[in-house]
Amino acid sequence: MTANTAAAMPARSNRLAQEKSPYLLQHQHNPVDWFAWGDEAFAKAQRERKPVFLSIGYSTCHWCHVMERESFEDERLAAFLNEHFVSIKVDREERPDVDKIYMTFVQATSGQGGWPLNVFVTPERKPFFGGTYFPPQSGHGRPSFLQILQQVQQVWATRQAEVADSAAEIQARLQQFGVGGEPLSGVILTSAVLQQAATLLKEAYDPRQGGFGSAPKFPQPSQPQFLLRYARRFKDDEARRMVLHTCDRMAAGGIHDQLGGGFARYSVDAEWLVPHFEKMLYDNAQLAQLYLDACLVSGETRYAGIARDILDYVLRDMTHPEGGFYSAEDADSEGHEGKFYCWTRRELSELLAPAEFQVAARYFGITEQGNFVDHSHPQPLPGQNVLSVVDPQLSEQEKAHLAAAKARMLAVRARRVRPHLDDKVLASWNGLMLGAMARAYAVLGDATYLRAAEKNLAFLQSKLWDAQTSTLYHRWREGERDQVQLLDAYAFLLSGVVELYEATLQPRHLDFALALAEAMLGRFYDAEAGGFWQSPPGTPDLILRIKEDYDGAEPSGNSVACLALLKLGKITDRREFTHAAEKTLRLFANRLQRAPQALPFMLQALDFSLDEPRRAVIAGDPAQPTVQALVRAVHGVYQPNKVVLGNAGAVEPFAKALPAKGGALLYLCTGTSCQAPTGDVAEAQKLVA
């Protein structure tokens, strides 16, 4: 149930009232007799020989709210579901392993996917029909949701054996989708793969609005981040300009919260103007990294400002008091998408002083008719304006008026009804944001971000890490953690902890990175074929195991694990880490060669693997300001194929032998040779560049 309809709903509850997932709790007052994913639901389905209706979504999903309002709160439809089906709700953010299996099925059978994801499965958990959003009324050649339910029920009642046979065949085919290809022992991946991928991305570039592809536009930061690496390797200034233009257009668009900071998940148009307004932790973590890259590549401080804007938003609105990062903010408030973020011209004219209003209306392009209509609502609000930067050319006096207007607007907006906050803490997404905070400290020199990163790691170690069994759990909320084991949790957190180590050189962070890497290899790595399974062996509630091979809005666990292990292998000289990463790259070699644009984060790992990376060894006590100054100097240069390490703790033996000589020294090493050491910050940057 959405928060906006709570007052109108009766007080009855279903089983979901006992769950911790914010998404499941939204549905606790539906008349549908929902089950959570688990043995109880499938045992009932087997006992009564009913098909299962599996509905997957997340708490900040706009169209999930729409379908709930239209269908799951409808008494007649709920009665039909309760009589003929066993209905299960799944939070895709808590169980991406479950979601991936059934999303793969729907994409393979319908050619499209998304959320809400609605799938009909047998009591043995095998899918046989599915889709995404189902409308409440038929029209435009599409049946209504109730008509679909009636048809599925009729087929199940009269042709159950055929359905079971078909589902078994589908499962066998799905198994082939999930293994990641055949390992190619003789293949040699070269820089030609990087060139091919860059060519495809550049062909998809939008020269007017930036970005790669057409509407709807997702930021997908791993794509422009890869292009920056490619541009550096091949000295391609055109690719560099494409990325910087994309960063500029996204930052100016409505997808970027011009008042409160942070980015929405995607824009519905090519101009980055009208977003679906939900804000996701994983997007903002990756975008902060992209804008840090853009700052280093260009030398333009405005990109650093956008990175700060993102991270400050997260610290203000998305952080648990003890340091965990929340998952997302919703698109809807008071029953309307975007209401929290939009403004009418009249509102602003009454709120702002005349000079402020004149500047703000021009700068943000405020019009009487507005630029956004919530077509999903039966009574959309009139004249709604999404804020974007339309006319940035301002005099100094006008800039002062704009700053005053923005401060006044933000204060008024803070008194509005906020969108729902999904306050679960996920180890995976927290790992991404931990890495962004740590790197922001190293690049920008702001200790606020270091304190946030350290506090976040302490939270995750306290709430989700079992040191005795070296087990990382995935979700924590309201004092309870789940029991789910996911590759993404280990890989993303490993990546973040490696970045924290490189920003601080604290041996305890390197020790924890090693513990995570060893546990990840032990639980998920396929030593025979290469690659990492999304779930551990013997996970009882999954019909198959999958090796994720797509870097979309979120990078895949395989891609993140690859790059993190390559870096950790060079920091520690632990060859098993490097070997596992290289074998994983070989497993996905066919996909990298045939569809490289599908794996832009893995391409970054490939780029790292092609040459011996530079090792910036900073000798000295990490607590000393002179050491910290050298760390920031090294991170202040765009050189993605490097690792930064100290000369103490579990680092590689060669680094341990390099002396500080009573102070702080940078040794820039490749293989077993190093350039002459320096303690000078400016010289250090020249060496690394």
N, C-alpha and C positions, 0 to 999 in steps of 0.2 A: 504494500500500500504506500502510495506517495504521501509525503508529509502534508501536501496541500489538501488531501481529501480526508485526513484523519478525523476531523471534527464531524464529518457527515457520516462516518461509518459506524456500524454497531460495534460493541465492545467484544464480540466473540473473537476467539483466536484459534488458529490451527497449530500444527506441530512446529511450524517455523518459529513460533514465539520462544522456543528453547534454544535457538541457534545464536551464534555470535556474529555471523556475517551481516553487515548492514543491508546488503541486497536481499537476503532471505527475510530479514526482519521487516523490510518494506512490504512483504507479502503475507505477513502473519495474520492479517485480518481479512484476507480474501475469502470468499465462500468456497473457493477451490480447496479440496482436501490435500494440500501439498505435503509431500515428504521431502526431506533433505536427501542428498545422494548417500546411499548406504544400503546395507543388506536388508534392512526392514522392508524397504519399498519393493525390492526385487523378489523377496520371499513372498510378499503378498501377491505380486504379479504372477509368480509361478503357481502359487496355491490356487488362485482364482482364474488362471490362464487368461489374463488380460494383457493387452499391449500397454507399454509405458509411454506416456507423454513427457518428454524431457525438454524443459525450457531453461535455457542458459542465457545469462546476462550479467549486468553489473549495476551497482547502485546509482551511478551517475549517467546511465545510458538513457538519453532522451526518448528514443523510440521504444525502449523497454517500459518506460512510464506510460507512453501512449497506449501500448497494447494492454497494459494492466488496466488502465482507466476504461478502455473500450471493451475488453473481453474478460479479464480475470476478476473484475468486480461485478460482472453481469451474472445474476442469479440463475437465469435459464441456461446459459452456457456452462456455468460451473456445475449445475446439476447433471448435465450430460457428461461432462468430464468425470465427475465423481462416480457415475454409474458404470461407465464403459472403459475407463482407463485408470491406471495408477499414475498420478502426476508427481513429477520430481522437479524441484528448483535447484539450480547450481549457480554459484557465484564463480564466474570464469576467472576472476582475479585470484581467488583462493585455490581453484583447481584448473589451472591452464592445461594440465595433462588430460583431464576429462574433456575439456573444451576442444582441444586440438584434434582428438579422435573424431568427434562428431562434426566439427567444422570441416575437416578433411573430407568426410563423407558428403556433406551438403555441397561443398565446392565442386567435388568430382561429379556429382549427379545433377546439379543445377547450373553450374558455371558461375555461381556467385555465393557470397557469404557475408556475414555481419551479425550484429546483435540487435534485437533478441534472436537467438538461435533456437529454433523449435524443431525437435526431431522425434519421430516415433520409432521405438525400439522394442525388441522382443524381451520377454522376461529374462533372457540370457544376455541382455545388454547389447544385442546386435542391432544396428540401425537398418531400417528398410524404407523410410520416407522422411523428408524433412524440408525445411525452408527457413526463412528469416521472419520478417514481420508479416503476419496474416491479418488482413483488414476485417472489421466487424461486418461489413456489408459487401456483397458481390458487386462487381462493376469493372468496366474496362477489360473484360475477358478474364478476370480473376474471381475465383470462388471466395465466399466468405469463410471465416475461420470455422464457424459452425458447420458449414457444408463440408469442409475438409475433414473435420472430426467425424461427421456422419459417414463419409465415404470410406475413411480408414477403418472405422468400426465395422462397416458392412463387409469390407474385404477381409478383415481379420475373422469375422464370424463365419464366412463362407469358404475362405481359401487359406486357412491358417497354415496348413502344411506347405503350400507354395510360398507363402511369405517367409516361413522359417528357412526353407531351402535357399530362397533368394538372399536372405540376410546372411546366411553362412557363406555364400559366394562373395557377397560384398565384403565381408570381413576378410576373406582370403586376399581380395584385391587391395584392400586397405593396407594389409600387412606389407605389400610391395611398395606402397607409397612411403612407408615410414622408416625404411632401413637406411636411407641416405645414399643408396647406390652401391656399386661394387668397388672395393678397394683396388687401386691401380698401382701396383708395386713399382712398375717401371716408368711411371709418368714423371715428367719434370715440369713443374709449374714455373713459368717464367714471367717476366714483366710484360710479355705480350698479352697476358690475361688482363692485366691492369689497363693496358691501352685499349683493349676491346671494350671493357666495361666503361671506361671514360668516354669512348666514342658514342656508345649507346646512350649514356646519360646526357651528353652534350647535345645529341640529336633531339632529346626530349625537353630541352631547356626552353622556357618561355622568356623570350628576350624583353618583353614589355613588363611583365609582372614578376619575373623571377620564378624560381621553383622548377620542378622537372615533371612534366605531364600536365594534364588539364584538370578541370574541376571534377569532383571535389579535390582539394589540394591538402595533402598531409605534409607536415614539415619533414618527416623522416630524416632526422639529422645525420644518420650514418651515411647517407648519400653525399651531401655536400662535404662532410668530413673526409670521406674517401677522396673526393675530387681535389681537396686541398693537398692531401698527401701526393696524389698523382701529379698535381701542378708543380709541386716542389721537386719531385723526382725527375720529371720530364721538362721542367722549365716552361710550362704551358701557362702563359699569363692570361690567355682567354678563359681557361677553366677557373683560374683564380678570380677573375672579374665576375664570372657567372655566380660563383658562390657569394661573393660580397654583395652583389646586386640582390640576390635572393635574401640574404640577411637583412638588407635595407628594406626591401618590400615587406617582408614578414613583420619587421619591427614597426613599420608604419601602418600596418593593417589592423582591422578589427579583431583578427585572431590574437593580437597582442593586447592585453588589458592596459589601456593607455593611462589609467588612473592608479590601479592597484598592483600592477606588475603581473608577470607570468603570462603563459600562452595557453589558449584553448587547444583542443585536440586536433581540429582541422577546420578549414573553411569550405563552405558549400559552393563557392565561386572561384574563379581563376584569379581574382584580385586580392585574395587574402582578406576580404572585407567582412563578410558575414560568417561567423563561425557557428559550429555547434559548440555551445558555450562551456561544456564541461572541461575542467582543467585536471590533467593527469600528472602524477608525480614523475612517471617515467619520461614523458615528453619534456618536462621542464628540466629534468636532470641532463638529458642529452642536449637540449638547446643551450643550456648554460655552457656546456663544453664546446659547442659549436661557436658561440659568440666569443669565448676565450680564444679559440683558434683564430677567429676572424680578427680579433684585436692584435694578436701576435703577428699574423701574416701581413696586416695592413699598417700597423702602427697607429691606427685610429682609436682614440679613447672612447668614442661613442659606442663601440662594440663592448668594451669593458663595462660601460654604463648599463647596457642591456643585460649583461650577465649578472651584474649586481642587482638589477631590478628583479630578475627571476629569483635569485637566491634570497633576497630580502623578503619577497612575497612568501616564499616557502617558510622562512623563519618566523614570519609574522602570523601567517594563517594556516600553515600546514604542519605544525610541529607540536608534538606531545610535550608536556612540561618536563618529562624526564629525558627527552632527546630523540625519541622515535619520530619518523616522518610519516604523516598520514598519506592515504592513497590518492584521494581525488576530491574535487568539488563538483557539484551537480550543475547541469545547465539550467534547471528550472527552479523557480521560486514563485510562490503564490499561484501555482497552476499554469504559469506562463514561461515559456522558454526565453531566456535572456532578459527577463524583467529587471533583475538586479543590476544589469550592466548598461541598459539602454536609457535614453533621455529623449524627452520631447523638447521642441524649440520653446514652447511656452514655459515648461519647467525651468529651463536655464535662464530665460529672460527674467523670470521672477526671482530666481536665486541670486544671480550675479549682478554686480554693479554694471552700469551701461558700458563702460570701457572694457571691462572684463568679458562681458557677453559678446561684444562686437568681435573681439580677438578670438575668443573660444569658438564662436559660431563659424568664423572663417577657417580657423586652424583645423577644426574637427569636421567641417563640412555639414553643419547642422541645418536641416531643412524642415519646412512645415510638414511635408508628407512623410519624411523619414526614409530610411533605407532598409528596413527590416520588417517583415511580417511573419508571425508565427503561424504558418499554415496548418500546423497540427492541432491548433486550438479552435474549437467551434466559434469562439468570439475573440479574435485576436485584438490586441491593443492597437489603437491608431497612432500614427506619427512617431514611431519608435526609431531612434537613431543609434546605431552602433558607432562608437567613437573610433575614428581612424585619422591619420594625419593626411589631410587633403592639401593644405597650403602651409608649408613649414617656413616660408620666408617671413621672418618677423624682425622688427627693430628691437633694440635693447629694451626700450620702454614697453613694447608689446610683449616681449618675453616675460617681463615682470608681471604684466597683467595676466598672462596665461598661467604663470606659476600660482598667482593668487586664486585664479578661477579653479585650477585643478585641485588646490588644497581645499577650497570650499566645497567643490563637487565630491571629493573623496570623503569629507566629513559627513556630508548629507547621505551619501551612499551607504556609509557605515551604519546608519540608523535604519536602513531598509531591512526587510526580511531576507536573510542570507540564503543562498542555495544550500541544500543538504551537504554535509561534510561526511565523506566516507572515512571514518577514523580508525580503520584497521591499519596495522603496521605490517608490511610485507618485507621479508628479508631481501627479496630480489630487488624490488624498486628502491628500497633503502640503500642497497649497495650502490646503485647508480647515482643516487643523490649524495651519498657519502663521498664517492669519488669526485663529484663535481665540487663539493664544498672544499675538499682537501686541495684540489688543483687550483681553485679560485684563491685560496690562501697563498699558494706557492707563486701564482702569477701576479696577483694584485697586492699581496703583502698585507692583507687585512686579517688580523688575528681573530676577528669575529667568526670567520668561516672555519678556521682551524678549531676553535672551541666547539663550534656546532658539530664538526666532523668527529672530534674526539668523544663528545657527549653521545652522539648517535651510536658510535661503535660500542661504547660502554653499555648503552641500552640494549643493543642487539645481543651482545655477549651475555648480558644478564637475563634477558627474556627468552631468547630463541636459540641459544647455543648451549649444548650439554657437553662440557669439557671432558667428562668421564668417558663418554661413548663417542666423542668427536662427531656429534650429530647436530645439524642445523635444521631447525624447524622453520616453517614458512610464514605462518600468520600469528600475530599476537593482537588481542583486543580485550580490553576490560579485564586484565589480569589473567587471561587464559591464552595458551598457545595451542595450535593444532598439532596433529601427528603426521602431517604430510611431508614427504621428502621430494624435493624438486631440484633438477639440475640448475634451473635458473637462479634459485636461491643461492646455491654454492658459487656458481660462476660469477654472478653479478656482484655478490659480496666480496669474493676474492678479488675481482677487478678493483673495487673501491678500496679495499685494504692495501693492495699494492700501490695505488695512487697515494694513499695516506702515508705509507712508508716512504715513498719517493719524496713526499713533501716535508717529512719530519726527520727521516733517517733513524727513527727510534727502533731499536732491535725488537722490542716487544710486538710491534706491528708486523715485522717480518716473521716473527715466530708464529703469529696467528695466521698469517697468509700461508705459511707452510702447512699448518694444521688443516686449514680449509682445502688446500690443494690435494693433500694426501687423502683426505676424506672423500673429496669429489672423485678422484681417480678410483678409489676403492669401491665406491657405490655406483658410479654411472659410466665409467669408461669401458668400451668394448676393446679389450686388449687384442683380440683376434683380427677384427676388421678395421678398427679405428673408429673414432667418433664417440659421442656421448649420448646415451639414452636419456630421455626426458625424465624417466622415473626409474627407481631401483628394480632389480630383478625380484620377481615374486610379489609385486604389488597386486593384491588380490582383487581390487575393484576395477581393473582396466582390462579390456578385451585384447589389447595389443600394446606393445611398447614402440615408441617413435623416437627417431633422431631428427630433431627440428632442423630444417635446412632453409629457412626463410628469415631474412632480416627486414621486418616491416616497421611499423610504428615502434615496436620493441625489437632490439636485436635478438637473435637466437642464442640459446645457451651454448651451443657449439661454437659460435663465432666469438662470443665473449670469453669462453674458456680458452680458446686457441690463443688469443692475444695475451690474456693474463698469464697463461702458462709459458708462453715464449718469453715474456718479460721476466717472470720469476725465475725461469731457467737461466737467463743471463745474469741476474742478480746473485744467484746462489751457486751457479755451476752444477745444478742438479739436472743431469742429462735426461732423466726419466720424464721431466716436465716438457722439455724441448721435443723429445721423441714422440710423446703423446700428441702434442700440438701438430707436429709435422705429419704424423700418420692421419690425423683428422683432416688436415688439408688435402691429403691424397685421397681420402675417402670421398670427399666432395669435389674432386678434381673435374669430373664430368660436368657437374652443375656449374662450377666456376667457369668452365670453358664455354658451355652452351648457353647459360643464362646468368652471366656474372652480375647483372644489375639486381638480381634477386638476393645477393649476398654482399651488400656493400660493407658491412662490418667485418665479414670474413676476409674481404679484399684488403682491409687494413692490416689484418693479421698476416696475410700473404705478403703484403708490401714490407712488413717488418721482417719477415723471414728470409727475404731474398738476399739481403746483405748482412754482414756482420755488424750489429748495431754498436753505436758508440756507448761506452760506459763512462758516465761522469761520476768518478769516485771522489767524494769529498771527505777528506781525512780530518778528524778532529771531533770534539765533543759536540753532539747535536744540540745541546742546550746553550752553546755559546753563540752570541750574536754574530760573530764573524763567520761561523759555519752557516747559520741561517741566512746571512746575506749572500753567501755563495750559492746556497740552494735556490734562493729566489732568482739570482742572476741566471742560473742554468735553466730554470723553468721560464724565464722571461724571453726565451728565444724559441721560435717555431722550428723544432727539430723533433718530429714525431718518432723517428727511429733511434731512440736513445733510451737508456735506463739510468736512473740516478740512485746511487747507493753510498753508504758510509763505509767505514773500514772496521766496524765492530759488529759482533753478533754473527748471525748465520749467513753472512755474505760469502761470495766466492773467495778461495784462498789467496788469489793474487791481490785482491783489494785489501785483504787483512794485512798484507805485508807492507802496504804503502804508508809511510809515516806522516804525521801532521807537523813534525818538526817544531813543536811548541806553539802552534797556532792553528790555522785552518788553511788547507791547501786543496785545490782542485787538480786531480789527475784525469785527463781525458784519454781514455784507453780504447784500443781496438785490438782484439785478440790478446797477445801477451806484450804488446808494445804500447807505451804511453808517451804523450807529448810532455814537454817540460812543465812541471807543476807551477801553478800560480795562486796567489792569494788575493789578487786584484780582481774586483768585480767586473770592471769593464773588459779586462783581458779574458776573463772567464767566459763572458758572452761571445767574444770574438772566436774563442776556441770552439765553442759548441756550435756556432752558426754554420 
